[in-house]
Amino acid sequence: MDGFQITFQIISSLFSVVGGTMGIIAYRRIGSMKALDLRIELQKQLQVVRRLIEGLPMLMIEAQQSRARVLSTGRGGGTGALLAWRTQADIDDVATKGLALELPPEDAKFSELSVSELENKLLDIHALSLRANSIADRYRASLVKDDATREQIAADIRANLGGR
């Protein structure tokens, strides 16, 4: 081998080592960027779910008052319907309190969690969100149904007054 080939092989070896090192650094940097992205997404989802869960008691009270007013008109069933509705509301109240207990503290940072642990936390928060939305949807639907009943009552009154 002549001097040129030896020099070329040394330079090639150095570039290989430098390239491998740069690859490892890039891989680690991508991992830390992914963890940062997951932490940010986790914090955002936690804020959304926390607000949803904190708002459930007021939504439930509003829906219960609405249902009681509608049922007091004699529409939509009697005291049995109200009792069944309140029983479900009591069950949902307990479930809502349980959801609130599952939330991590507001000041949780999650900086020590690995990427896979962050992914699992995100999945847990998503499941919590689904359960909270299920309860919220039930009470939103109840409010919509009560509004429709009130509109029908008003229409019936207008029809009765118009017929005189």
KEMARMAR-643985 format. One record per atom (N, C-alpha, C): residue in one letter; x, y, z. Coordinates in steps of 0.001 Angstrom, whole numbers, plus 500000, padded with zeros to 6 digits. Layout:
N
AXYZ ...
This chain:
164
M500836498829500000 M500000500000500000 M500877501228500000 D500415502162499236 D501184503405499211 D500619504386500233 G501242505509500397 G500880506507501409 G499487507081501170 F499104507191499902 F497796507761499586 F496671506849500091 Q496779505562499865 Q495745504619500289 Q495636504572501815 I496768504597502489 I496762504575503952 I496085505850504481 T496429506974503919 T495818508246504327 T494315508213504064 F493922507698502929 F492506507608502576 F491756506698503560 Q492348505569503923 Q491706504654504871 Q491597505278506261 I492602506008506674 I492555506675507984 I491438507722507989 I491389508520506921 I490350509549506828 I488967508902506773 S488818507829506027 S487540507114505941 S487134506575507305 S488072506023508030 S487781505501509362 S487348506622510300 L488036507740510241 L487662508880511079 L486238509357510746 F485925509459509472 F484575509879509077 F483527508872509527 S483864507606509498 S482932506573509968 S482647506745511457 V483699506971512237 V483543507167513679 V482733508439513950 V483085509521513254 V482361510779513433 V480891510613513006 G480655509949511889 G479289509722511410 G478477508890512392 G479070507844512931 G478382507017513927 G478052507805515180 T479018508608515624 T478791509447516806 T477673510446516552 M477675511067515383 M476621512027515041 M475259511329514973 G475237510109514483 G473986509343514426 G473436509066515814 I474317508683516720 I473897508422518108 I473378509700518755 I474078510800518546 I473640512083519110 I472279512479518534 A472120512321517241 A470844512665516601 A469714511776517130 Y470001510500517305 Y468989509573517815 Y468549509981519226 R469503510315520067 R469178510743521427 R468402512054521422 R468797512967520543 R468106514251520453 R466660514057519993 I466444513174519045 I465085512893518567 I464252512305519708 G464865511407520482 G464161510826521628 G463771511879522644 S464669512812522933 S464343513859523908 S463314514830523346 M463342515067522027 M462332515927521403 M460967515245521441 K460951513932521219 K459686513195521276 K459130513239522697 A459989513071523687 A459543513130525078 A458990514517525395 L459639515567524904 L459150516926525127 L457781517110524478 D457638516648523241 D456348516739522550 D455260515993523317 L455582514819523824 L454602514036524579 L454229514720525890 R455227515323526552 R454939516039527802 R454020517233527538 I454275517954526463 I453429519098526116 I452012518624525799 E451888517581525002 E450565517048524654 E449849516536525902 L450574515889526786 L449984515387528025 L449461516547528870 Q450238517600528998 Q449797518768529773 Q448553519405529155 K448518519508527831 K447346520086527161 K446109519225527391 Q446248517919527212 Q445110517024527402 Q444638517029528853 L445578517114529779 L445213517181531196 L444391518426531501 Q444784519556530922 Q444027520790531147 Q442602520653530622 V442450520085529437 V441120519915528847 V440264518993529717 V440820517861530105 V440066516885530901 V439753517448532286 R440702518164532869 R440484518747534197 R439309519730534144 R439270520591533127 R438172521562533007 R436842520849532784 L436867519799531988 L435644519029531738 L435123518422533043 I436005517774533775 I435598517116535021 I435157518144536058 E435859519270536137 E435472520310537092 E434114520913536746 G433747520917535469 G432474521482535041 G431300520523535135 L431570519248535318 L430491518263535365 L429468518511536476 P429880518817537714 P428867519028538755 P427865520139538409 M428342521249537858 M427427522344537500 M426508521939536350 L427040521227535387 L426223520741534275 L425137519803534791 M425498518938535708 M424540517984536264 M423454518697537069 I423829519711537825 I422836520477538597 I421886521199537652 E422446521836536638 E421613522541535651 E420631521579534975 A421114520408534588 A420246519423533931 A419186518900534891 Q419554518701536149 Q418586518195537123 Q417484519228537359 Q417855520498537478 Q416858521554537667 Q415951521654536445 S416528521559535284 S415759521616534047 S414768520464533973 R415239519261534285 R414375518084534229 R413233518203535238 A413526518690536437 A412480518849537448 A411423519849536981 R411861520946536349 R410897521941535853 R410023521352534747 V410618520602533834 V409842520002532750 V408864518975533301 L409329518136534207 L408449517107534759 L407324517715535604 S407559518900536165 S406514519541536961 S405349520003536087 T405551520076534781 T404468520466533869 T403566519282533541 G403952518110533988 G403167516912533682 G403606516225532404 R404636516733531777 R405170516127530555 R406354515242530880 G406518514186530140 G407718513354530244 G407709512397531415 G406562512117531972 G406497511164533076 G406181511868534374 G406088511118535397 G405725511677536704 G406866511569537672 T406506511348538928 T407525511285539973 T408443510077539788 G407917509015539199 G408762507843538935 G409884508166537966 A409569508962536945 A410589509361535963 A411642510245536619 L411175511159537485 L412129512032538174 L413001511227539129 L412402510263539811 L413166509419540733 L414227508614539986 A413853508032538861 A414820507279538047 A415929508191537551 W415566509395537149 W416556510343536649 W417512510730537770 R416984510979538962 R417840511368540100 R418738510214540543 T418235508994540439 T419065507829540779 T420279507757539858 Q420044507958538556 Q421160507971537598 Q422099509140537901 A421525510278538279 A422350511449538607 A423239511164539821 D422706510446540806 D423514510087541982 D424669509167541592 I424387508223540711 I425436507315540222 I426507508112539479 D426064509044538629 D427008509869537863 D427796510807538759 D427187511266539844 D427889512129540787 D429054511381541428 V428802510152541835 V429865509321542415 V430955509065541372 A430542508779540141 A431520508530539073 A432357509774538798 T431718510939538825 T432433512198538583 T433476512444539674 K433109512181540907 K434079512344542006 K435240511366541848 G434951510168541368 G436010509194541105 G436941509644539993 L436364510251538953 L437191510769537856 L438131511853538359 A437616512729539215 A438449513815539746 A439624513263540553 L439382512157541262 L440461511559542053 L441535510913541179 E441178510548539961 E442148509919539057 E443074510925538385 L442721512201538452 L443561513221537818 L444867513390538581 P445982513528537858 P447236513843538545 P447170515263539120 P448029515593540062 P448035516956540615 P448256518000539510 E447712519194539719 E447836520237538701 E449279520624538433 D450136520505539421 D451525520915539254 D452437519767538801 A451865518652538386 A452673517514537916 A453438517918536651 K454714517566536596 K455570517966535471 K455903516820534520 F455959515611535005 F456241514424534204 F457619514445533545 S458551515220534078 S459865515343533440 S460721514091533598 E460431513269534571 E461236512070534802 E460721510845534059 L459588510970533380 L459004509812532707 L459677509547531366 S459794508277531037 S460347507889529738 S459278508097528668 V459676507941527416 V458748508101526296 V457590507108526423 S457903505855526730 S456825504864526838 S455911505159528021 E456454505657529130 E455619506029530274 E454732507222529937 L455282508176529177 L454482509324528746 L453349508881527819 E453663507948526920 E452625507428526027 E451513506751526829 N451885505967527837 N450887505312528686 N450048506327529462 K450680507392529952 K449943508438530667 K448940509111529730 L449372509352528494 L448458509954527512 L447255509054527260 L447492507773527163 L446387506828526970 L445453506819528178 D446019506906529370 D445199506962530585 D444324508213530593 I444906509341530213 I444159510600530190 I443075510545529116 H443378509903528001 H442367509754526945 H441190508920527440 A441475507836528141 A440408506993528697 A439582507781529717 L440234508573530525 L439540509422531492 L438636510421530773 S439154510977529691 S438381511927528887 S437137511271528294 L437274510059527803 L436120509350527236 L435041509127528290 R435451508737529484 R434470508503530547 R433798509807530977 A434570510881531089 A434004512174531479 A433068512700530390 N433460512542529131 N432606513004528031 N431319512209527953 S431373510947528301 S430167510126528306 S429140510688529292 I429609511063530461 I428714511655531466 I428216513017530977 A429126513851530498 A428739515186530027 A427734515093528880 D427950514167527960 D427035514013526821 D425630513641527282 R425546512811528297 R424241512398528817 R423459513617529325 Y424131514526530030 Y423455515693530599 Y423211516778529558 R424102516899528592 R423849517832527484 R422629517377526690 A422542516065526438 A421386515525525711 A420101515735526508 S420183515607527811 S419018515829528664 S418545517278528559 L419487518218528551 L419131519630528410 L418482519902527057 V419015519303526006 V418441519477524670 V417024518911524635 K416832517737525225 K415501517113525269 K414527518003526051 D414979518549527176 D414119519429527967 D413760520692527193 D414724521248526464 D414437522434525647 D413380522116524593 A413495520957523969 A412509520561522952 A411128520382523588 T411083519818524785 T409807519649525483 T409209521004525820 R410033521932526277 R409544523280526590 R409008523964525336 E409711523789524217 E409229524377522964 E407887523771522565 Q407728522482522765 Q406457521827522441 Q405344522330523357 I405650522508524623 I404660523045525561 I404231524445525125 A405201525284524771 A404887526643524319 A404041526614523046 A404367525705522127 A403591525571520892 A402165525121521189 D402021524214522125 D400672523745522509 D399868524893523122 I400501525690523946 I399811526824524567 I399383527823523502 R400301528115522562 R399945529052521484 R398783528515520652 A398791527211520385 A397713526606519594 A396393526686520350 N396429526443521649 N395203526522522449 N394684527948522538 L395565528923522655 L395146530323522716 L394671530810521360 G395251530314520304 G394843530713518944 G393500530145518567 G393101529061519176 G391847528405518841 G390662529041519511 R390858529975520401 R389742530603521126 R389167531741520390 
